[in-house]
Amino acid sequence: MLLWNISSFNLNTRAVVFFVITSFSIFSLSAQETIVPVTRSIKEVNAQEIRSGNTTIAIRGARIIDGKGGAPIEKGWVIIKNGKITEVGSETGIKVPAGAEIVDGSGMSLLPGFIDAHFHIDGMNDLPSTFLQNGVTSIRDPGAWIEAYSQARKSGKPTPRLFLSGPHLDMFPPAYPDDAYVVRDAAEAVTQVNRAADQGATMIKVYFRLPPSIIQEVCKAAHKRGLPVTAHLEITEAMEAIEAGLDGIEHITSFGLSLLPKREGEKYRQMVLADNNARKNGRYEVWNKIDPNGSMADSVVRFLLKKKTFVDPTLGAFEYQFPSAKNTNSAIDSSMKPDSIKRNAFNNMKSFTGKLRKNGVRIVLGSHSMITYAETGWAFQREMELFAESGLTNSQIIVAATMENARFFRIADKLGSIEKGKVADLVLIKGNPLENISDARNIYKVMLNGVWVR
């Protein structure tokens, strides 16, 4: 055995040994701090409560719009067996199993079940089942205690797949105390991320009072647990927050600070820091000043493309129409004076949404559940119409409502498109939404997990 006497080393030898040992220690520390994201199968919290089909069903003669953006299959056939899609194609290439239930879809369109990226139950326990009856087979609530859905799950009514997050993370004073978990530092935020993951959360949402430094720690913790992170920002600059690790952005208004000169943006930021409610009118003043086709908008587009960030505009939450007898409801007074600032601001929101999709940014569709210009249960279809007004093609809208959302949810291996081997969540519609997106309101049948629920 060779014994080294360190004290006998000359100065140069000691320096080399010190450098090697120190370098190895630093390397080891860096390796320990490297976070390797976990590949986790995201599963709806009510997976065990959804009835699975145990029969064979053949849907014939429908226009098959598969959710991936390609050309439809006219007069196509889809075979479903035990809750899974087993065959998709034209009549000549399909062999119908003996004893299959035949459903005639002639003149209708068959689409993947709609996926809603931004749903709020807000104490309306029947709302999830209402959305299901209107073709929405999966919903994500990005900010509510999982327990808030207990009554809906116990109602006995069929409900969509529930992809829940637990309460969103906010700082004091919270904008929505009942739906928030208030954190005071990064350690508390990380603890809540892990607690939510243990309870079955399918994503994490951060709210606008969290600074990028805490968002970064939240993202590290969530990604370590295999969960995506999305955010409602407004007073945290979007590109800084995305650099911190965000996977998605909720609300088109979250880009306000990114599209204003710094000095103008800081005025709005300080207003909201002083009073949460200042954003309700303030966001319209901000977006009234924004140029959706200017150089700042171009910079944001390039950034989002590079980062592959998902954007959920929720335009319906900000829609403004001039008061008239036509659009008057309980939330609108037709005698109110038209607000040209709100109208122009909302048009800029739509223009920026259209610009994002035109340039290839990953746009997904979220309804926000209850919005001013949609009857109860139809906010998802209203959002589709607003996407059309923003310049998206009907095919792009359908992709945003199905397959792109499945990618955002990290469930694209099993849902989001009509393909062999995928779960049979389907909606049969009278008409052709590729020609008229409002035909998405003409729901004829809805299938969840291979079972007709409408």
C-alpha positions as CSV (number, residue, x, y, z in Angstrom):
1,M,0.0,0.0,0.0
2,L,1.4,3.4,-1.0
3,L,1.2,6.1,1.7
4,W,1.3,9.8,0.7
5,N,2.7,12.3,3.1
6,I,0.8,15.5,2.1
7,S,3.1,17.6,4.2
8,S,6.1,16.6,2.0
9,F,4.4,17.8,-1.2
10,N,6.0,20.8,-2.7
11,L,3.9,23.9,-3.3
12,N,3.0,23.1,-6.9
13,T,1.9,19.6,-6.1
14,R,-0.3,20.8,-3.3
15,A,-1.9,23.4,-5.7
16,V,-2.7,20.7,-8.2
17,V,-4.3,18.4,-5.6
18,F,-6.4,21.4,-4.2
19,F,-7.6,22.3,-7.7
20,V,-8.6,18.7,-8.5
21,I,-10.4,18.2,-5.1
22,T,-12.2,21.6,-5.4
23,S,-13.2,21.0,-9.0
24,F,-14.6,17.6,-8.1
25,S,-16.6,19.1,-5.2
26,I,-18.1,21.8,-7.3
27,F,-19.0,19.4,-10.0
28,S,-20.6,17.1,-7.5
29,L,-22.7,19.9,-6.0
30,S,-23.8,21.0,-9.4
31,A,-24.8,17.5,-10.3
32,Q,-26.8,17.2,-7.1
33,E,-28.7,20.5,-7.8
34,T,-29.6,19.5,-11.4
35,I,-33.3,18.8,-11.6
36,V,-34.3,16.0,-13.9
37,P,-38.0,16.3,-14.8
38,V,-40.0,13.2,-13.9
39,T,-42.0,11.5,-16.7
40,R,-45.4,11.2,-15.0
41,S,-48.7,10.0,-16.4
42,I,-51.2,12.8,-15.8
43,K,-54.5,11.4,-14.7
44,E,-57.8,13.0,-14.0
45,V,-58.8,13.0,-10.3
46,N,-62.1,11.3,-11.1
47,A,-60.7,8.5,-13.3
48,Q,-62.1,5.8,-11.1
49,E,-65.6,7.4,-11.2
50,I,-66.0,7.4,-14.9
51,R,-67.9,4.5,-16.4
52,S,-66.0,2.6,-19.1
53,G,-67.8,1.3,-22.2
54,N,-68.0,-2.5,-22.5
55,T,-69.8,-2.7,-25.8
56,T,-68.9,-2.3,-29.5
57,I,-70.2,0.7,-31.3
58,A,-69.8,1.7,-35.0
59,I,-70.4,5.3,-36.0
60,R,-71.0,5.4,-39.8
61,G,-71.2,8.0,-42.5
62,A,-70.0,11.0,-40.4
63,R,-67.4,13.6,-41.4
64,I,-64.5,12.7,-39.2
65,I,-62.5,15.7,-38.0
66,D,-59.7,14.1,-36.1
67,G,-58.4,17.1,-34.1
68,K,-54.9,17.1,-35.7
69,G,-55.7,19.7,-38.4
70,G,-55.6,17.5,-41.5
71,A,-58.3,17.0,-44.1
72,P,-61.5,15.3,-42.8
73,I,-62.6,11.9,-43.8
74,E,-65.9,12.3,-45.5
75,K,-68.5,9.6,-44.9
76,G,-66.1,7.9,-42.5
77,W,-66.5,5.1,-40.0
78,V,-65.2,4.8,-36.4
79,I,-65.3,1.6,-34.4
80,I,-65.3,1.7,-30.6
81,K,-64.7,-1.4,-28.5
82,N,-64.6,-1.4,-24.7
83,G,-64.1,2.3,-24.5
84,K,-61.2,2.5,-27.0
85,I,-61.2,3.5,-30.7
86,T,-60.2,0.4,-32.7
87,E,-60.7,1.5,-36.3
88,V,-60.9,4.8,-38.2
89,G,-61.4,5.2,-41.9
90,S,-63.6,5.1,-45.0
91,E,-66.4,2.6,-45.4
92,T,-64.4,0.5,-47.9
93,G,-61.5,0.0,-45.4
94,I,-63.6,-0.8,-42.3
95,K,-64.9,-4.2,-41.2
96,V,-67.8,-3.8,-38.8
97,P,-67.7,-6.4,-36.0
98,A,-70.8,-8.6,-35.7
99,G,-73.3,-7.4,-33.1
100,A,-72.0,-3.8,-33.0
101,E,-74.4,-1.0,-32.2
102,I,-74.7,1.1,-35.4
103,V,-75.0,4.9,-35.0
104,D,-75.8,6.8,-38.2
105,G,-73.8,10.0,-38.5
106,S,-74.7,10.8,-42.0
107,G,-74.6,14.6,-42.6
108,M,-72.9,15.2,-39.3
109,S,-69.4,15.8,-38.0
110,L,-67.6,13.6,-35.5
111,L,-64.9,15.3,-33.4
112,P,-62.8,14.4,-30.4
113,G,-64.4,15.5,-27.2
114,F,-63.7,19.1,-26.4
115,I,-61.0,19.8,-23.8
116,D,-61.3,23.0,-21.8
117,A,-58.1,24.5,-20.4
118,H,-59.6,27.0,-18.1
119,F,-62.8,26.1,-16.2
120,H,-64.0,27.5,-12.9
121,I,-66.7,25.7,-10.9
122,D,-67.3,28.7,-8.5
123,G,-69.8,26.8,-6.4
124,M,-72.0,25.8,-9.4
125,N,-72.0,22.1,-8.8
126,D,-74.0,21.2,-11.9
127,L,-71.8,23.2,-14.3
128,P,-69.3,20.4,-15.1
129,S,-72.2,18.1,-16.1
130,T,-73.7,20.9,-18.2
131,F,-70.5,21.4,-20.0
132,L,-70.3,17.6,-20.7
133,Q,-73.7,17.7,-22.3
134,N,-72.4,20.4,-24.5
135,G,-69.5,18.3,-25.8
136,V,-66.7,19.2,-23.3
137,T,-65.4,15.9,-22.1
138,S,-62.3,17.1,-20.2
139,I,-61.9,20.2,-18.0
140,R,-59.0,21.8,-16.2
141,D,-59.6,24.1,-13.3
142,P,-56.4,26.0,-12.8
143,G,-57.2,27.4,-9.4
144,A,-59.6,25.7,-6.9
145,W,-59.3,23.4,-4.0
146,I,-59.8,19.8,-5.2
147,E,-62.5,19.5,-2.5
148,A,-64.5,22.2,-4.3
149,Y,-65.6,19.4,-6.8
150,S,-66.8,17.0,-4.1
151,Q,-70.5,17.7,-4.6
152,A,-70.3,17.6,-8.3
153,R,-68.5,14.2,-8.1
154,K,-71.2,12.9,-5.7
155,S,-74.2,14.1,-7.7
156,G,-74.6,10.9,-9.7
157,K,-74.6,12.9,-12.9
158,P,-71.9,12.2,-15.5
159,T,-69.1,14.7,-15.3
160,P,-66.2,15.4,-17.6
161,R,-62.7,14.2,-16.8
162,L,-61.5,16.6,-14.0
163,F,-57.9,17.8,-14.3
164,L,-57.6,19.8,-11.2
165,S,-54.7,21.9,-9.7
166,G,-55.6,22.7,-6.2
167,P,-55.6,26.3,-5.1
168,H,-53.5,28.7,-7.1
169,L,-50.4,30.2,-5.5
170,D,-50.7,33.8,-4.6
171,M,-49.1,36.3,-2.2
172,F,-50.8,38.7,0.2
173,P,-53.3,40.3,-0.4
174,P,-54.7,37.5,-2.6
175,A,-57.1,38.5,-5.4
176,Y,-59.4,35.5,-4.8
177,P,-58.8,34.3,-1.2
178,D,-61.2,31.3,-1.4
179,D,-59.3,29.8,-4.3
180,A,-55.8,30.7,-3.3
181,Y,-53.0,29.3,-1.1
182,V,-51.1,32.3,0.1
183,V,-47.3,31.9,0.3
184,R,-44.8,34.2,1.9
185,D,-41.6,32.8,0.4
186,A,-40.3,30.2,-2.0
187,A,-40.1,27.5,0.7
188,E,-43.8,27.7,1.4
189,A,-44.6,27.7,-2.3
190,V,-42.5,24.5,-2.8
191,T,-44.2,22.8,0.1
192,Q,-47.6,23.5,-1.4
193,V,-46.5,22.3,-4.8
194,N,-45.5,18.9,-3.3
195,R,-48.7,18.8,-1.2
196,A,-50.8,19.4,-4.3
197,A,-48.9,16.7,-6.2
198,D,-49.5,14.2,-3.4
199,Q,-53.3,15.0,-3.6
200,G,-53.4,14.3,-7.3
201,A,-53.1,17.7,-8.8
202,T,-52.5,17.6,-12.6
203,M,-50.8,21.0,-12.8
204,I,-49.8,24.0,-10.8
205,K,-50.9,27.6,-11.3
206,V,-49.2,30.7,-10.0
207,Y,-50.9,34.1,-9.7
208,F,-49.8,37.5,-10.5
209,R,-48.3,38.6,-7.2
210,L,-45.6,36.0,-7.3
211,P,-42.2,37.4,-8.5
212,P,-40.0,35.5,-11.0
213,S,-37.7,34.2,-8.2
214,I,-40.5,32.3,-6.5
215,I,-42.0,31.2,-9.9
216,Q,-38.6,29.7,-10.7
217,E,-38.7,27.6,-7.5
218,V,-42.3,26.6,-8.1
219,C,-41.4,25.4,-11.6
220,K,-38.4,23.4,-10.4
221,A,-40.5,21.6,-7.7
222,A,-43.5,21.0,-10.1
223,H,-41.3,19.7,-12.9
224,K,-39.5,17.4,-10.5
225,R,-43.0,15.9,-9.8
226,G,-43.9,15.7,-13.5
227,L,-46.4,18.6,-13.4
228,P,-46.7,21.5,-15.8
229,V,-47.0,25.1,-14.5
230,T,-49.2,27.8,-15.9
231,A,-49.7,31.4,-14.7
232,H,-52.0,34.4,-14.6
233,L,-49.5,37.3,-14.6
234,E,-50.5,40.9,-15.5
235,I,-48.0,42.5,-13.1
236,T,-45.2,40.1,-13.6
237,E,-43.6,40.5,-17.0
238,A,-44.4,37.4,-19.1
239,M,-41.1,36.7,-20.7
240,E,-39.3,36.9,-17.3
241,A,-41.8,34.4,-15.9
242,I,-41.4,32.1,-18.8
243,E,-37.6,32.2,-18.5
244,A,-38.2,31.1,-14.9
245,G,-39.8,27.9,-16.2
246,L,-43.5,28.4,-17.0
247,D,-45.1,25.9,-19.4
248,G,-48.2,28.0,-20.1
249,I,-49.8,31.4,-19.8
250,E,-53.4,32.0,-18.8
251,H,-55.2,35.0,-20.2
252,I,-54.1,37.2,-23.1
253,T,-53.9,40.1,-20.7
254,S,-50.9,38.5,-19.0
255,F,-48.8,39.9,-21.9
256,G,-49.7,43.6,-21.0
257,L,-46.3,44.5,-19.5
258,S,-44.5,42.8,-22.3
259,L,-46.2,45.0,-24.9
260,L,-45.9,48.4,-23.2
261,P,-42.9,50.7,-22.7
262,K,-41.4,50.0,-19.3
263,R,-42.5,53.4,-17.9
264,E,-46.1,52.9,-18.9
265,G,-46.1,49.4,-17.7
266,E,-44.8,50.3,-14.3
267,K,-47.7,52.7,-13.7
268,Y,-50.1,49.8,-14.2
269,R,-48.0,47.5,-12.1
270,Q,-48.0,49.9,-9.1
271,M,-51.7,50.4,-9.4
272,V,-52.4,46.7,-9.1
273,L,-49.9,46.2,-6.4
274,A,-51.7,48.8,-4.4
275,D,-55.2,47.4,-5.2
276,N,-56.1,44.1,-6.9
277,N,-59.3,45.5,-8.3
278,A,-57.4,48.2,-10.2
279,R,-56.7,45.6,-12.9
280,K,-60.4,45.2,-13.8
281,N,-60.6,48.5,-15.7
282,G,-56.8,49.1,-15.8
283,R,-56.2,46.2,-18.2
284,Y,-58.5,47.8,-20.8
285,E,-56.6,51.0,-20.5
286,V,-53.3,49.1,-21.0
287,W,-54.6,47.2,-24.0
288,N,-56.1,50.3,-25.5
289,K,-52.5,51.6,-25.8
290,I,-50.9,48.4,-27.2
291,D,-50.0,48.0,-30.8
292,P,-50.6,44.3,-31.6
293,N,-48.6,44.6,-34.8
294,G,-45.7,46.6,-33.4
295,S,-42.1,45.6,-32.8
296,M,-42.7,44.7,-29.1
297,A,-45.4,42.3,-30.2
298,D,-43.0,40.8,-32.8
299,S,-40.5,40.3,-30.0
300,V,-43.0,38.4,-27.8
301,V,-44.0,36.2,-30.7
302,R,-40.4,35.2,-31.4
303,F,-39.8,34.5,-27.7
304,L,-42.9,32.3,-27.4
305,L,-42.0,30.3,-30.5
306,K,-38.5,29.7,-29.1
307,K,-39.8,28.6,-25.7
308,K,-42.8,26.6,-27.2
309,T,-45.0,28.1,-24.5
310,F,-48.7,27.3,-24.5
311,V,-51.0,30.3,-24.5
312,D,-54.6,30.2,-23.3
313,P,-56.2,33.6,-24.2
314,T,-59.6,33.2,-22.5
315,L,-61.0,36.0,-24.7
316,G,-64.5,35.5,-23.4
317,A,-63.5,36.7,-20.0
318,F,-62.6,40.1,-21.4
319,E,-65.1,40.4,-24.3
320,Y,-66.8,43.8,-24.6
321,Q,-69.7,44.7,-26.9
322,F,-71.4,48.0,-27.1
323,P,-74.7,47.8,-25.2
324,S,-77.7,47.0,-27.3
325,A,-81.0,45.3,-27.1
326,K,-79.5,42.3,-28.9
327,N,-76.8,41.5,-26.3
328,T,-78.6,42.7,-23.1
329,N,-78.7,40.2,-20.3
330,S,-78.5,40.3,-16.5
331,A,-74.9,41.5,-16.6
332,I,-75.5,44.2,-19.3
333,D,-77.5,47.4,-19.1
334,S,-78.5,48.5,-22.6
335,S,-78.8,52.1,-21.3
336,M,-75.1,52.2,-20.4
337,K,-72.9,54.5,-22.4
338,P,-70.7,52.7,-24.9
339,D,-67.1,52.4,-23.8
340,S,-64.8,52.9,-26.8
341,I,-61.7,52.2,-24.8
342,K,-62.9,48.8,-23.8
343,R,-64.0,48.1,-27.3
344,N,-60.7,49.0,-28.8
345,A,-58.8,47.2,-26.1
346,F,-60.7,44.0,-26.7
347,N,-60.1,44.3,-30.4
348,N,-56.4,44.6,-29.7
349,M,-56.6,41.4,-27.6
350,K,-58.2,39.6,-30.4
351,S,-55.7,40.9,-32.9
352,F,-52.7,39.8,-30.8
353,T,-54.3,36.3,-30.3
354,G,-54.6,36.0,-34.1
355,K,-51.0,37.2,-34.6
356,L,-49.7,34.6,-32.2
357,R,-51.5,31.7,-33.9
358,K,-50.7,33.0,-37.4
359,N,-47.0,32.9,-36.5
360,G,-47.2,29.4,-35.0
361,V,-47.5,30.0,-31.3
362,R,-49.2,27.2,-29.4
363,I,-52.7,28.5,-28.8
364,V,-55.1,26.4,-26.6
365,L,-58.8,27.0,-25.8
366,G,-60.1,27.8,-22.3
367,S,-63.7,29.0,-21.6
368,H,-63.5,30.6,-18.2
369,S,-66.9,28.9,-17.6
370,M,-69.1,31.9,-16.9
371,I,-68.7,34.9,-19.1
372,T,-70.8,37.9,-19.9
373,Y,-71.8,37.1,-23.5
374,A,-72.5,33.4,-23.3
375,E,-75.5,31.6,-21.8
376,T,-74.7,29.1,-19.0
377,G,-72.9,26.1,-20.4
378,W,-71.9,27.6,-23.7
379,A,-68.7,29.6,-22.8
380,F,-66.5,27.1,-24.6
381,Q,-68.4,27.5,-27.9
382,R,-68.3,31.3,-27.5
383,E,-64.5,31.2,-27.1
384,M,-64.4,29.2,-30.4
385,E,-66.3,32.0,-32.1
386,L,-64.0,34.6,-30.6
387,F,-61.0,32.7,-32.0
388,A,-62.7,32.9,-35.4
389,E,-63.1,36.7,-35.0
390,S,-59.4,36.8,-34.1
391,G,-58.5,35.3,-37.4
392,L,-57.9,31.7,-36.6
393,T,-59.1,29.2,-39.2
394,N,-61.9,26.8,-38.1
395,S,-59.4,23.9,-38.4
396,Q,-57.0,25.7,-36.1
397,I,-59.7,26.4,-33.6
398,I,-60.7,22.7,-33.5
399,V,-57.0,21.8,-32.9
400,A,-56.8,24.3,-30.1
401,A,-59.9,22.8,-28.5
402,T,-58.8,19.2,-28.8
403,M,-55.3,18.0,-29.6
404,E,-53.3,21.1,-28.7
405,N,-55.0,21.1,-25.3
406,A,-54.2,17.4,-24.9
407,R,-50.5,18.3,-25.4
408,F,-50.8,21.1,-22.8
409,F,-52.4,18.7,-20.4
410,R,-49.8,16.0,-21.2
411,I,-52.5,13.5,-22.1
412,A,-52.0,13.4,-25.9
413,D,-51.1,9.7,-25.8
414,K,-54.7,8.9,-24.9
415,L,-57.0,11.8,-25.7
416,G,-57.3,14.8,-28.0
417,S,-57.7,13.1,-31.4
418,I,-59.7,10.4,-33.2
419,E,-57.0,7.7,-33.7
420,K,-56.8,4.0,-33.3
421,G,-55.9,3.1,-29.8
422,K,-57.1,6.3,-28.1
423,V,-59.8,6.6,-25.5
424,A,-63.3,7.1,-27.1
425,D,-64.2,10.6,-25.9
426,L,-66.2,11.9,-28.9
427,V,-68.8,14.5,-29.9
428,L,-71.2,14.1,-32.8
429,I,-72.4,17.5,-34.2
430,K,-75.1,18.4,-36.7
431,G,-73.5,20.4,-39.4
432,N,-69.9,21.2,-40.3
433,P,-67.8,23.3,-37.9
434,L,-65.0,23.5,-40.5
435,E,-67.3,25.7,-42.5
436,N,-69.2,27.4,-39.6
437,I,-67.6,27.2,-36.2
438,S,-70.9,28.0,-34.5
439,D,-72.1,24.5,-35.6
440,A,-70.1,23.4,-32.6
441,R,-73.2,24.4,-30.7
442,N,-75.4,21.8,-32.5
443,I,-74.6,18.9,-30.2
444,Y,-76.3,15.6,-31.2
445,K,-74.4,13.0,-29.1
446,V,-71.6,13.0,-26.6
447,M,-69.4,9.9,-25.7
448,L,-67.2,9.7,-22.6
449,N,-64.9,6.7,-22.2
450,G,-66.9,4.7,-24.8
451,V,-70.3,5.4,-23.2
452,W,-73.0,7.7,-24.6
453,V,-73.7,10.4,-22.0
454,R,-76.0,12.3,-24.3
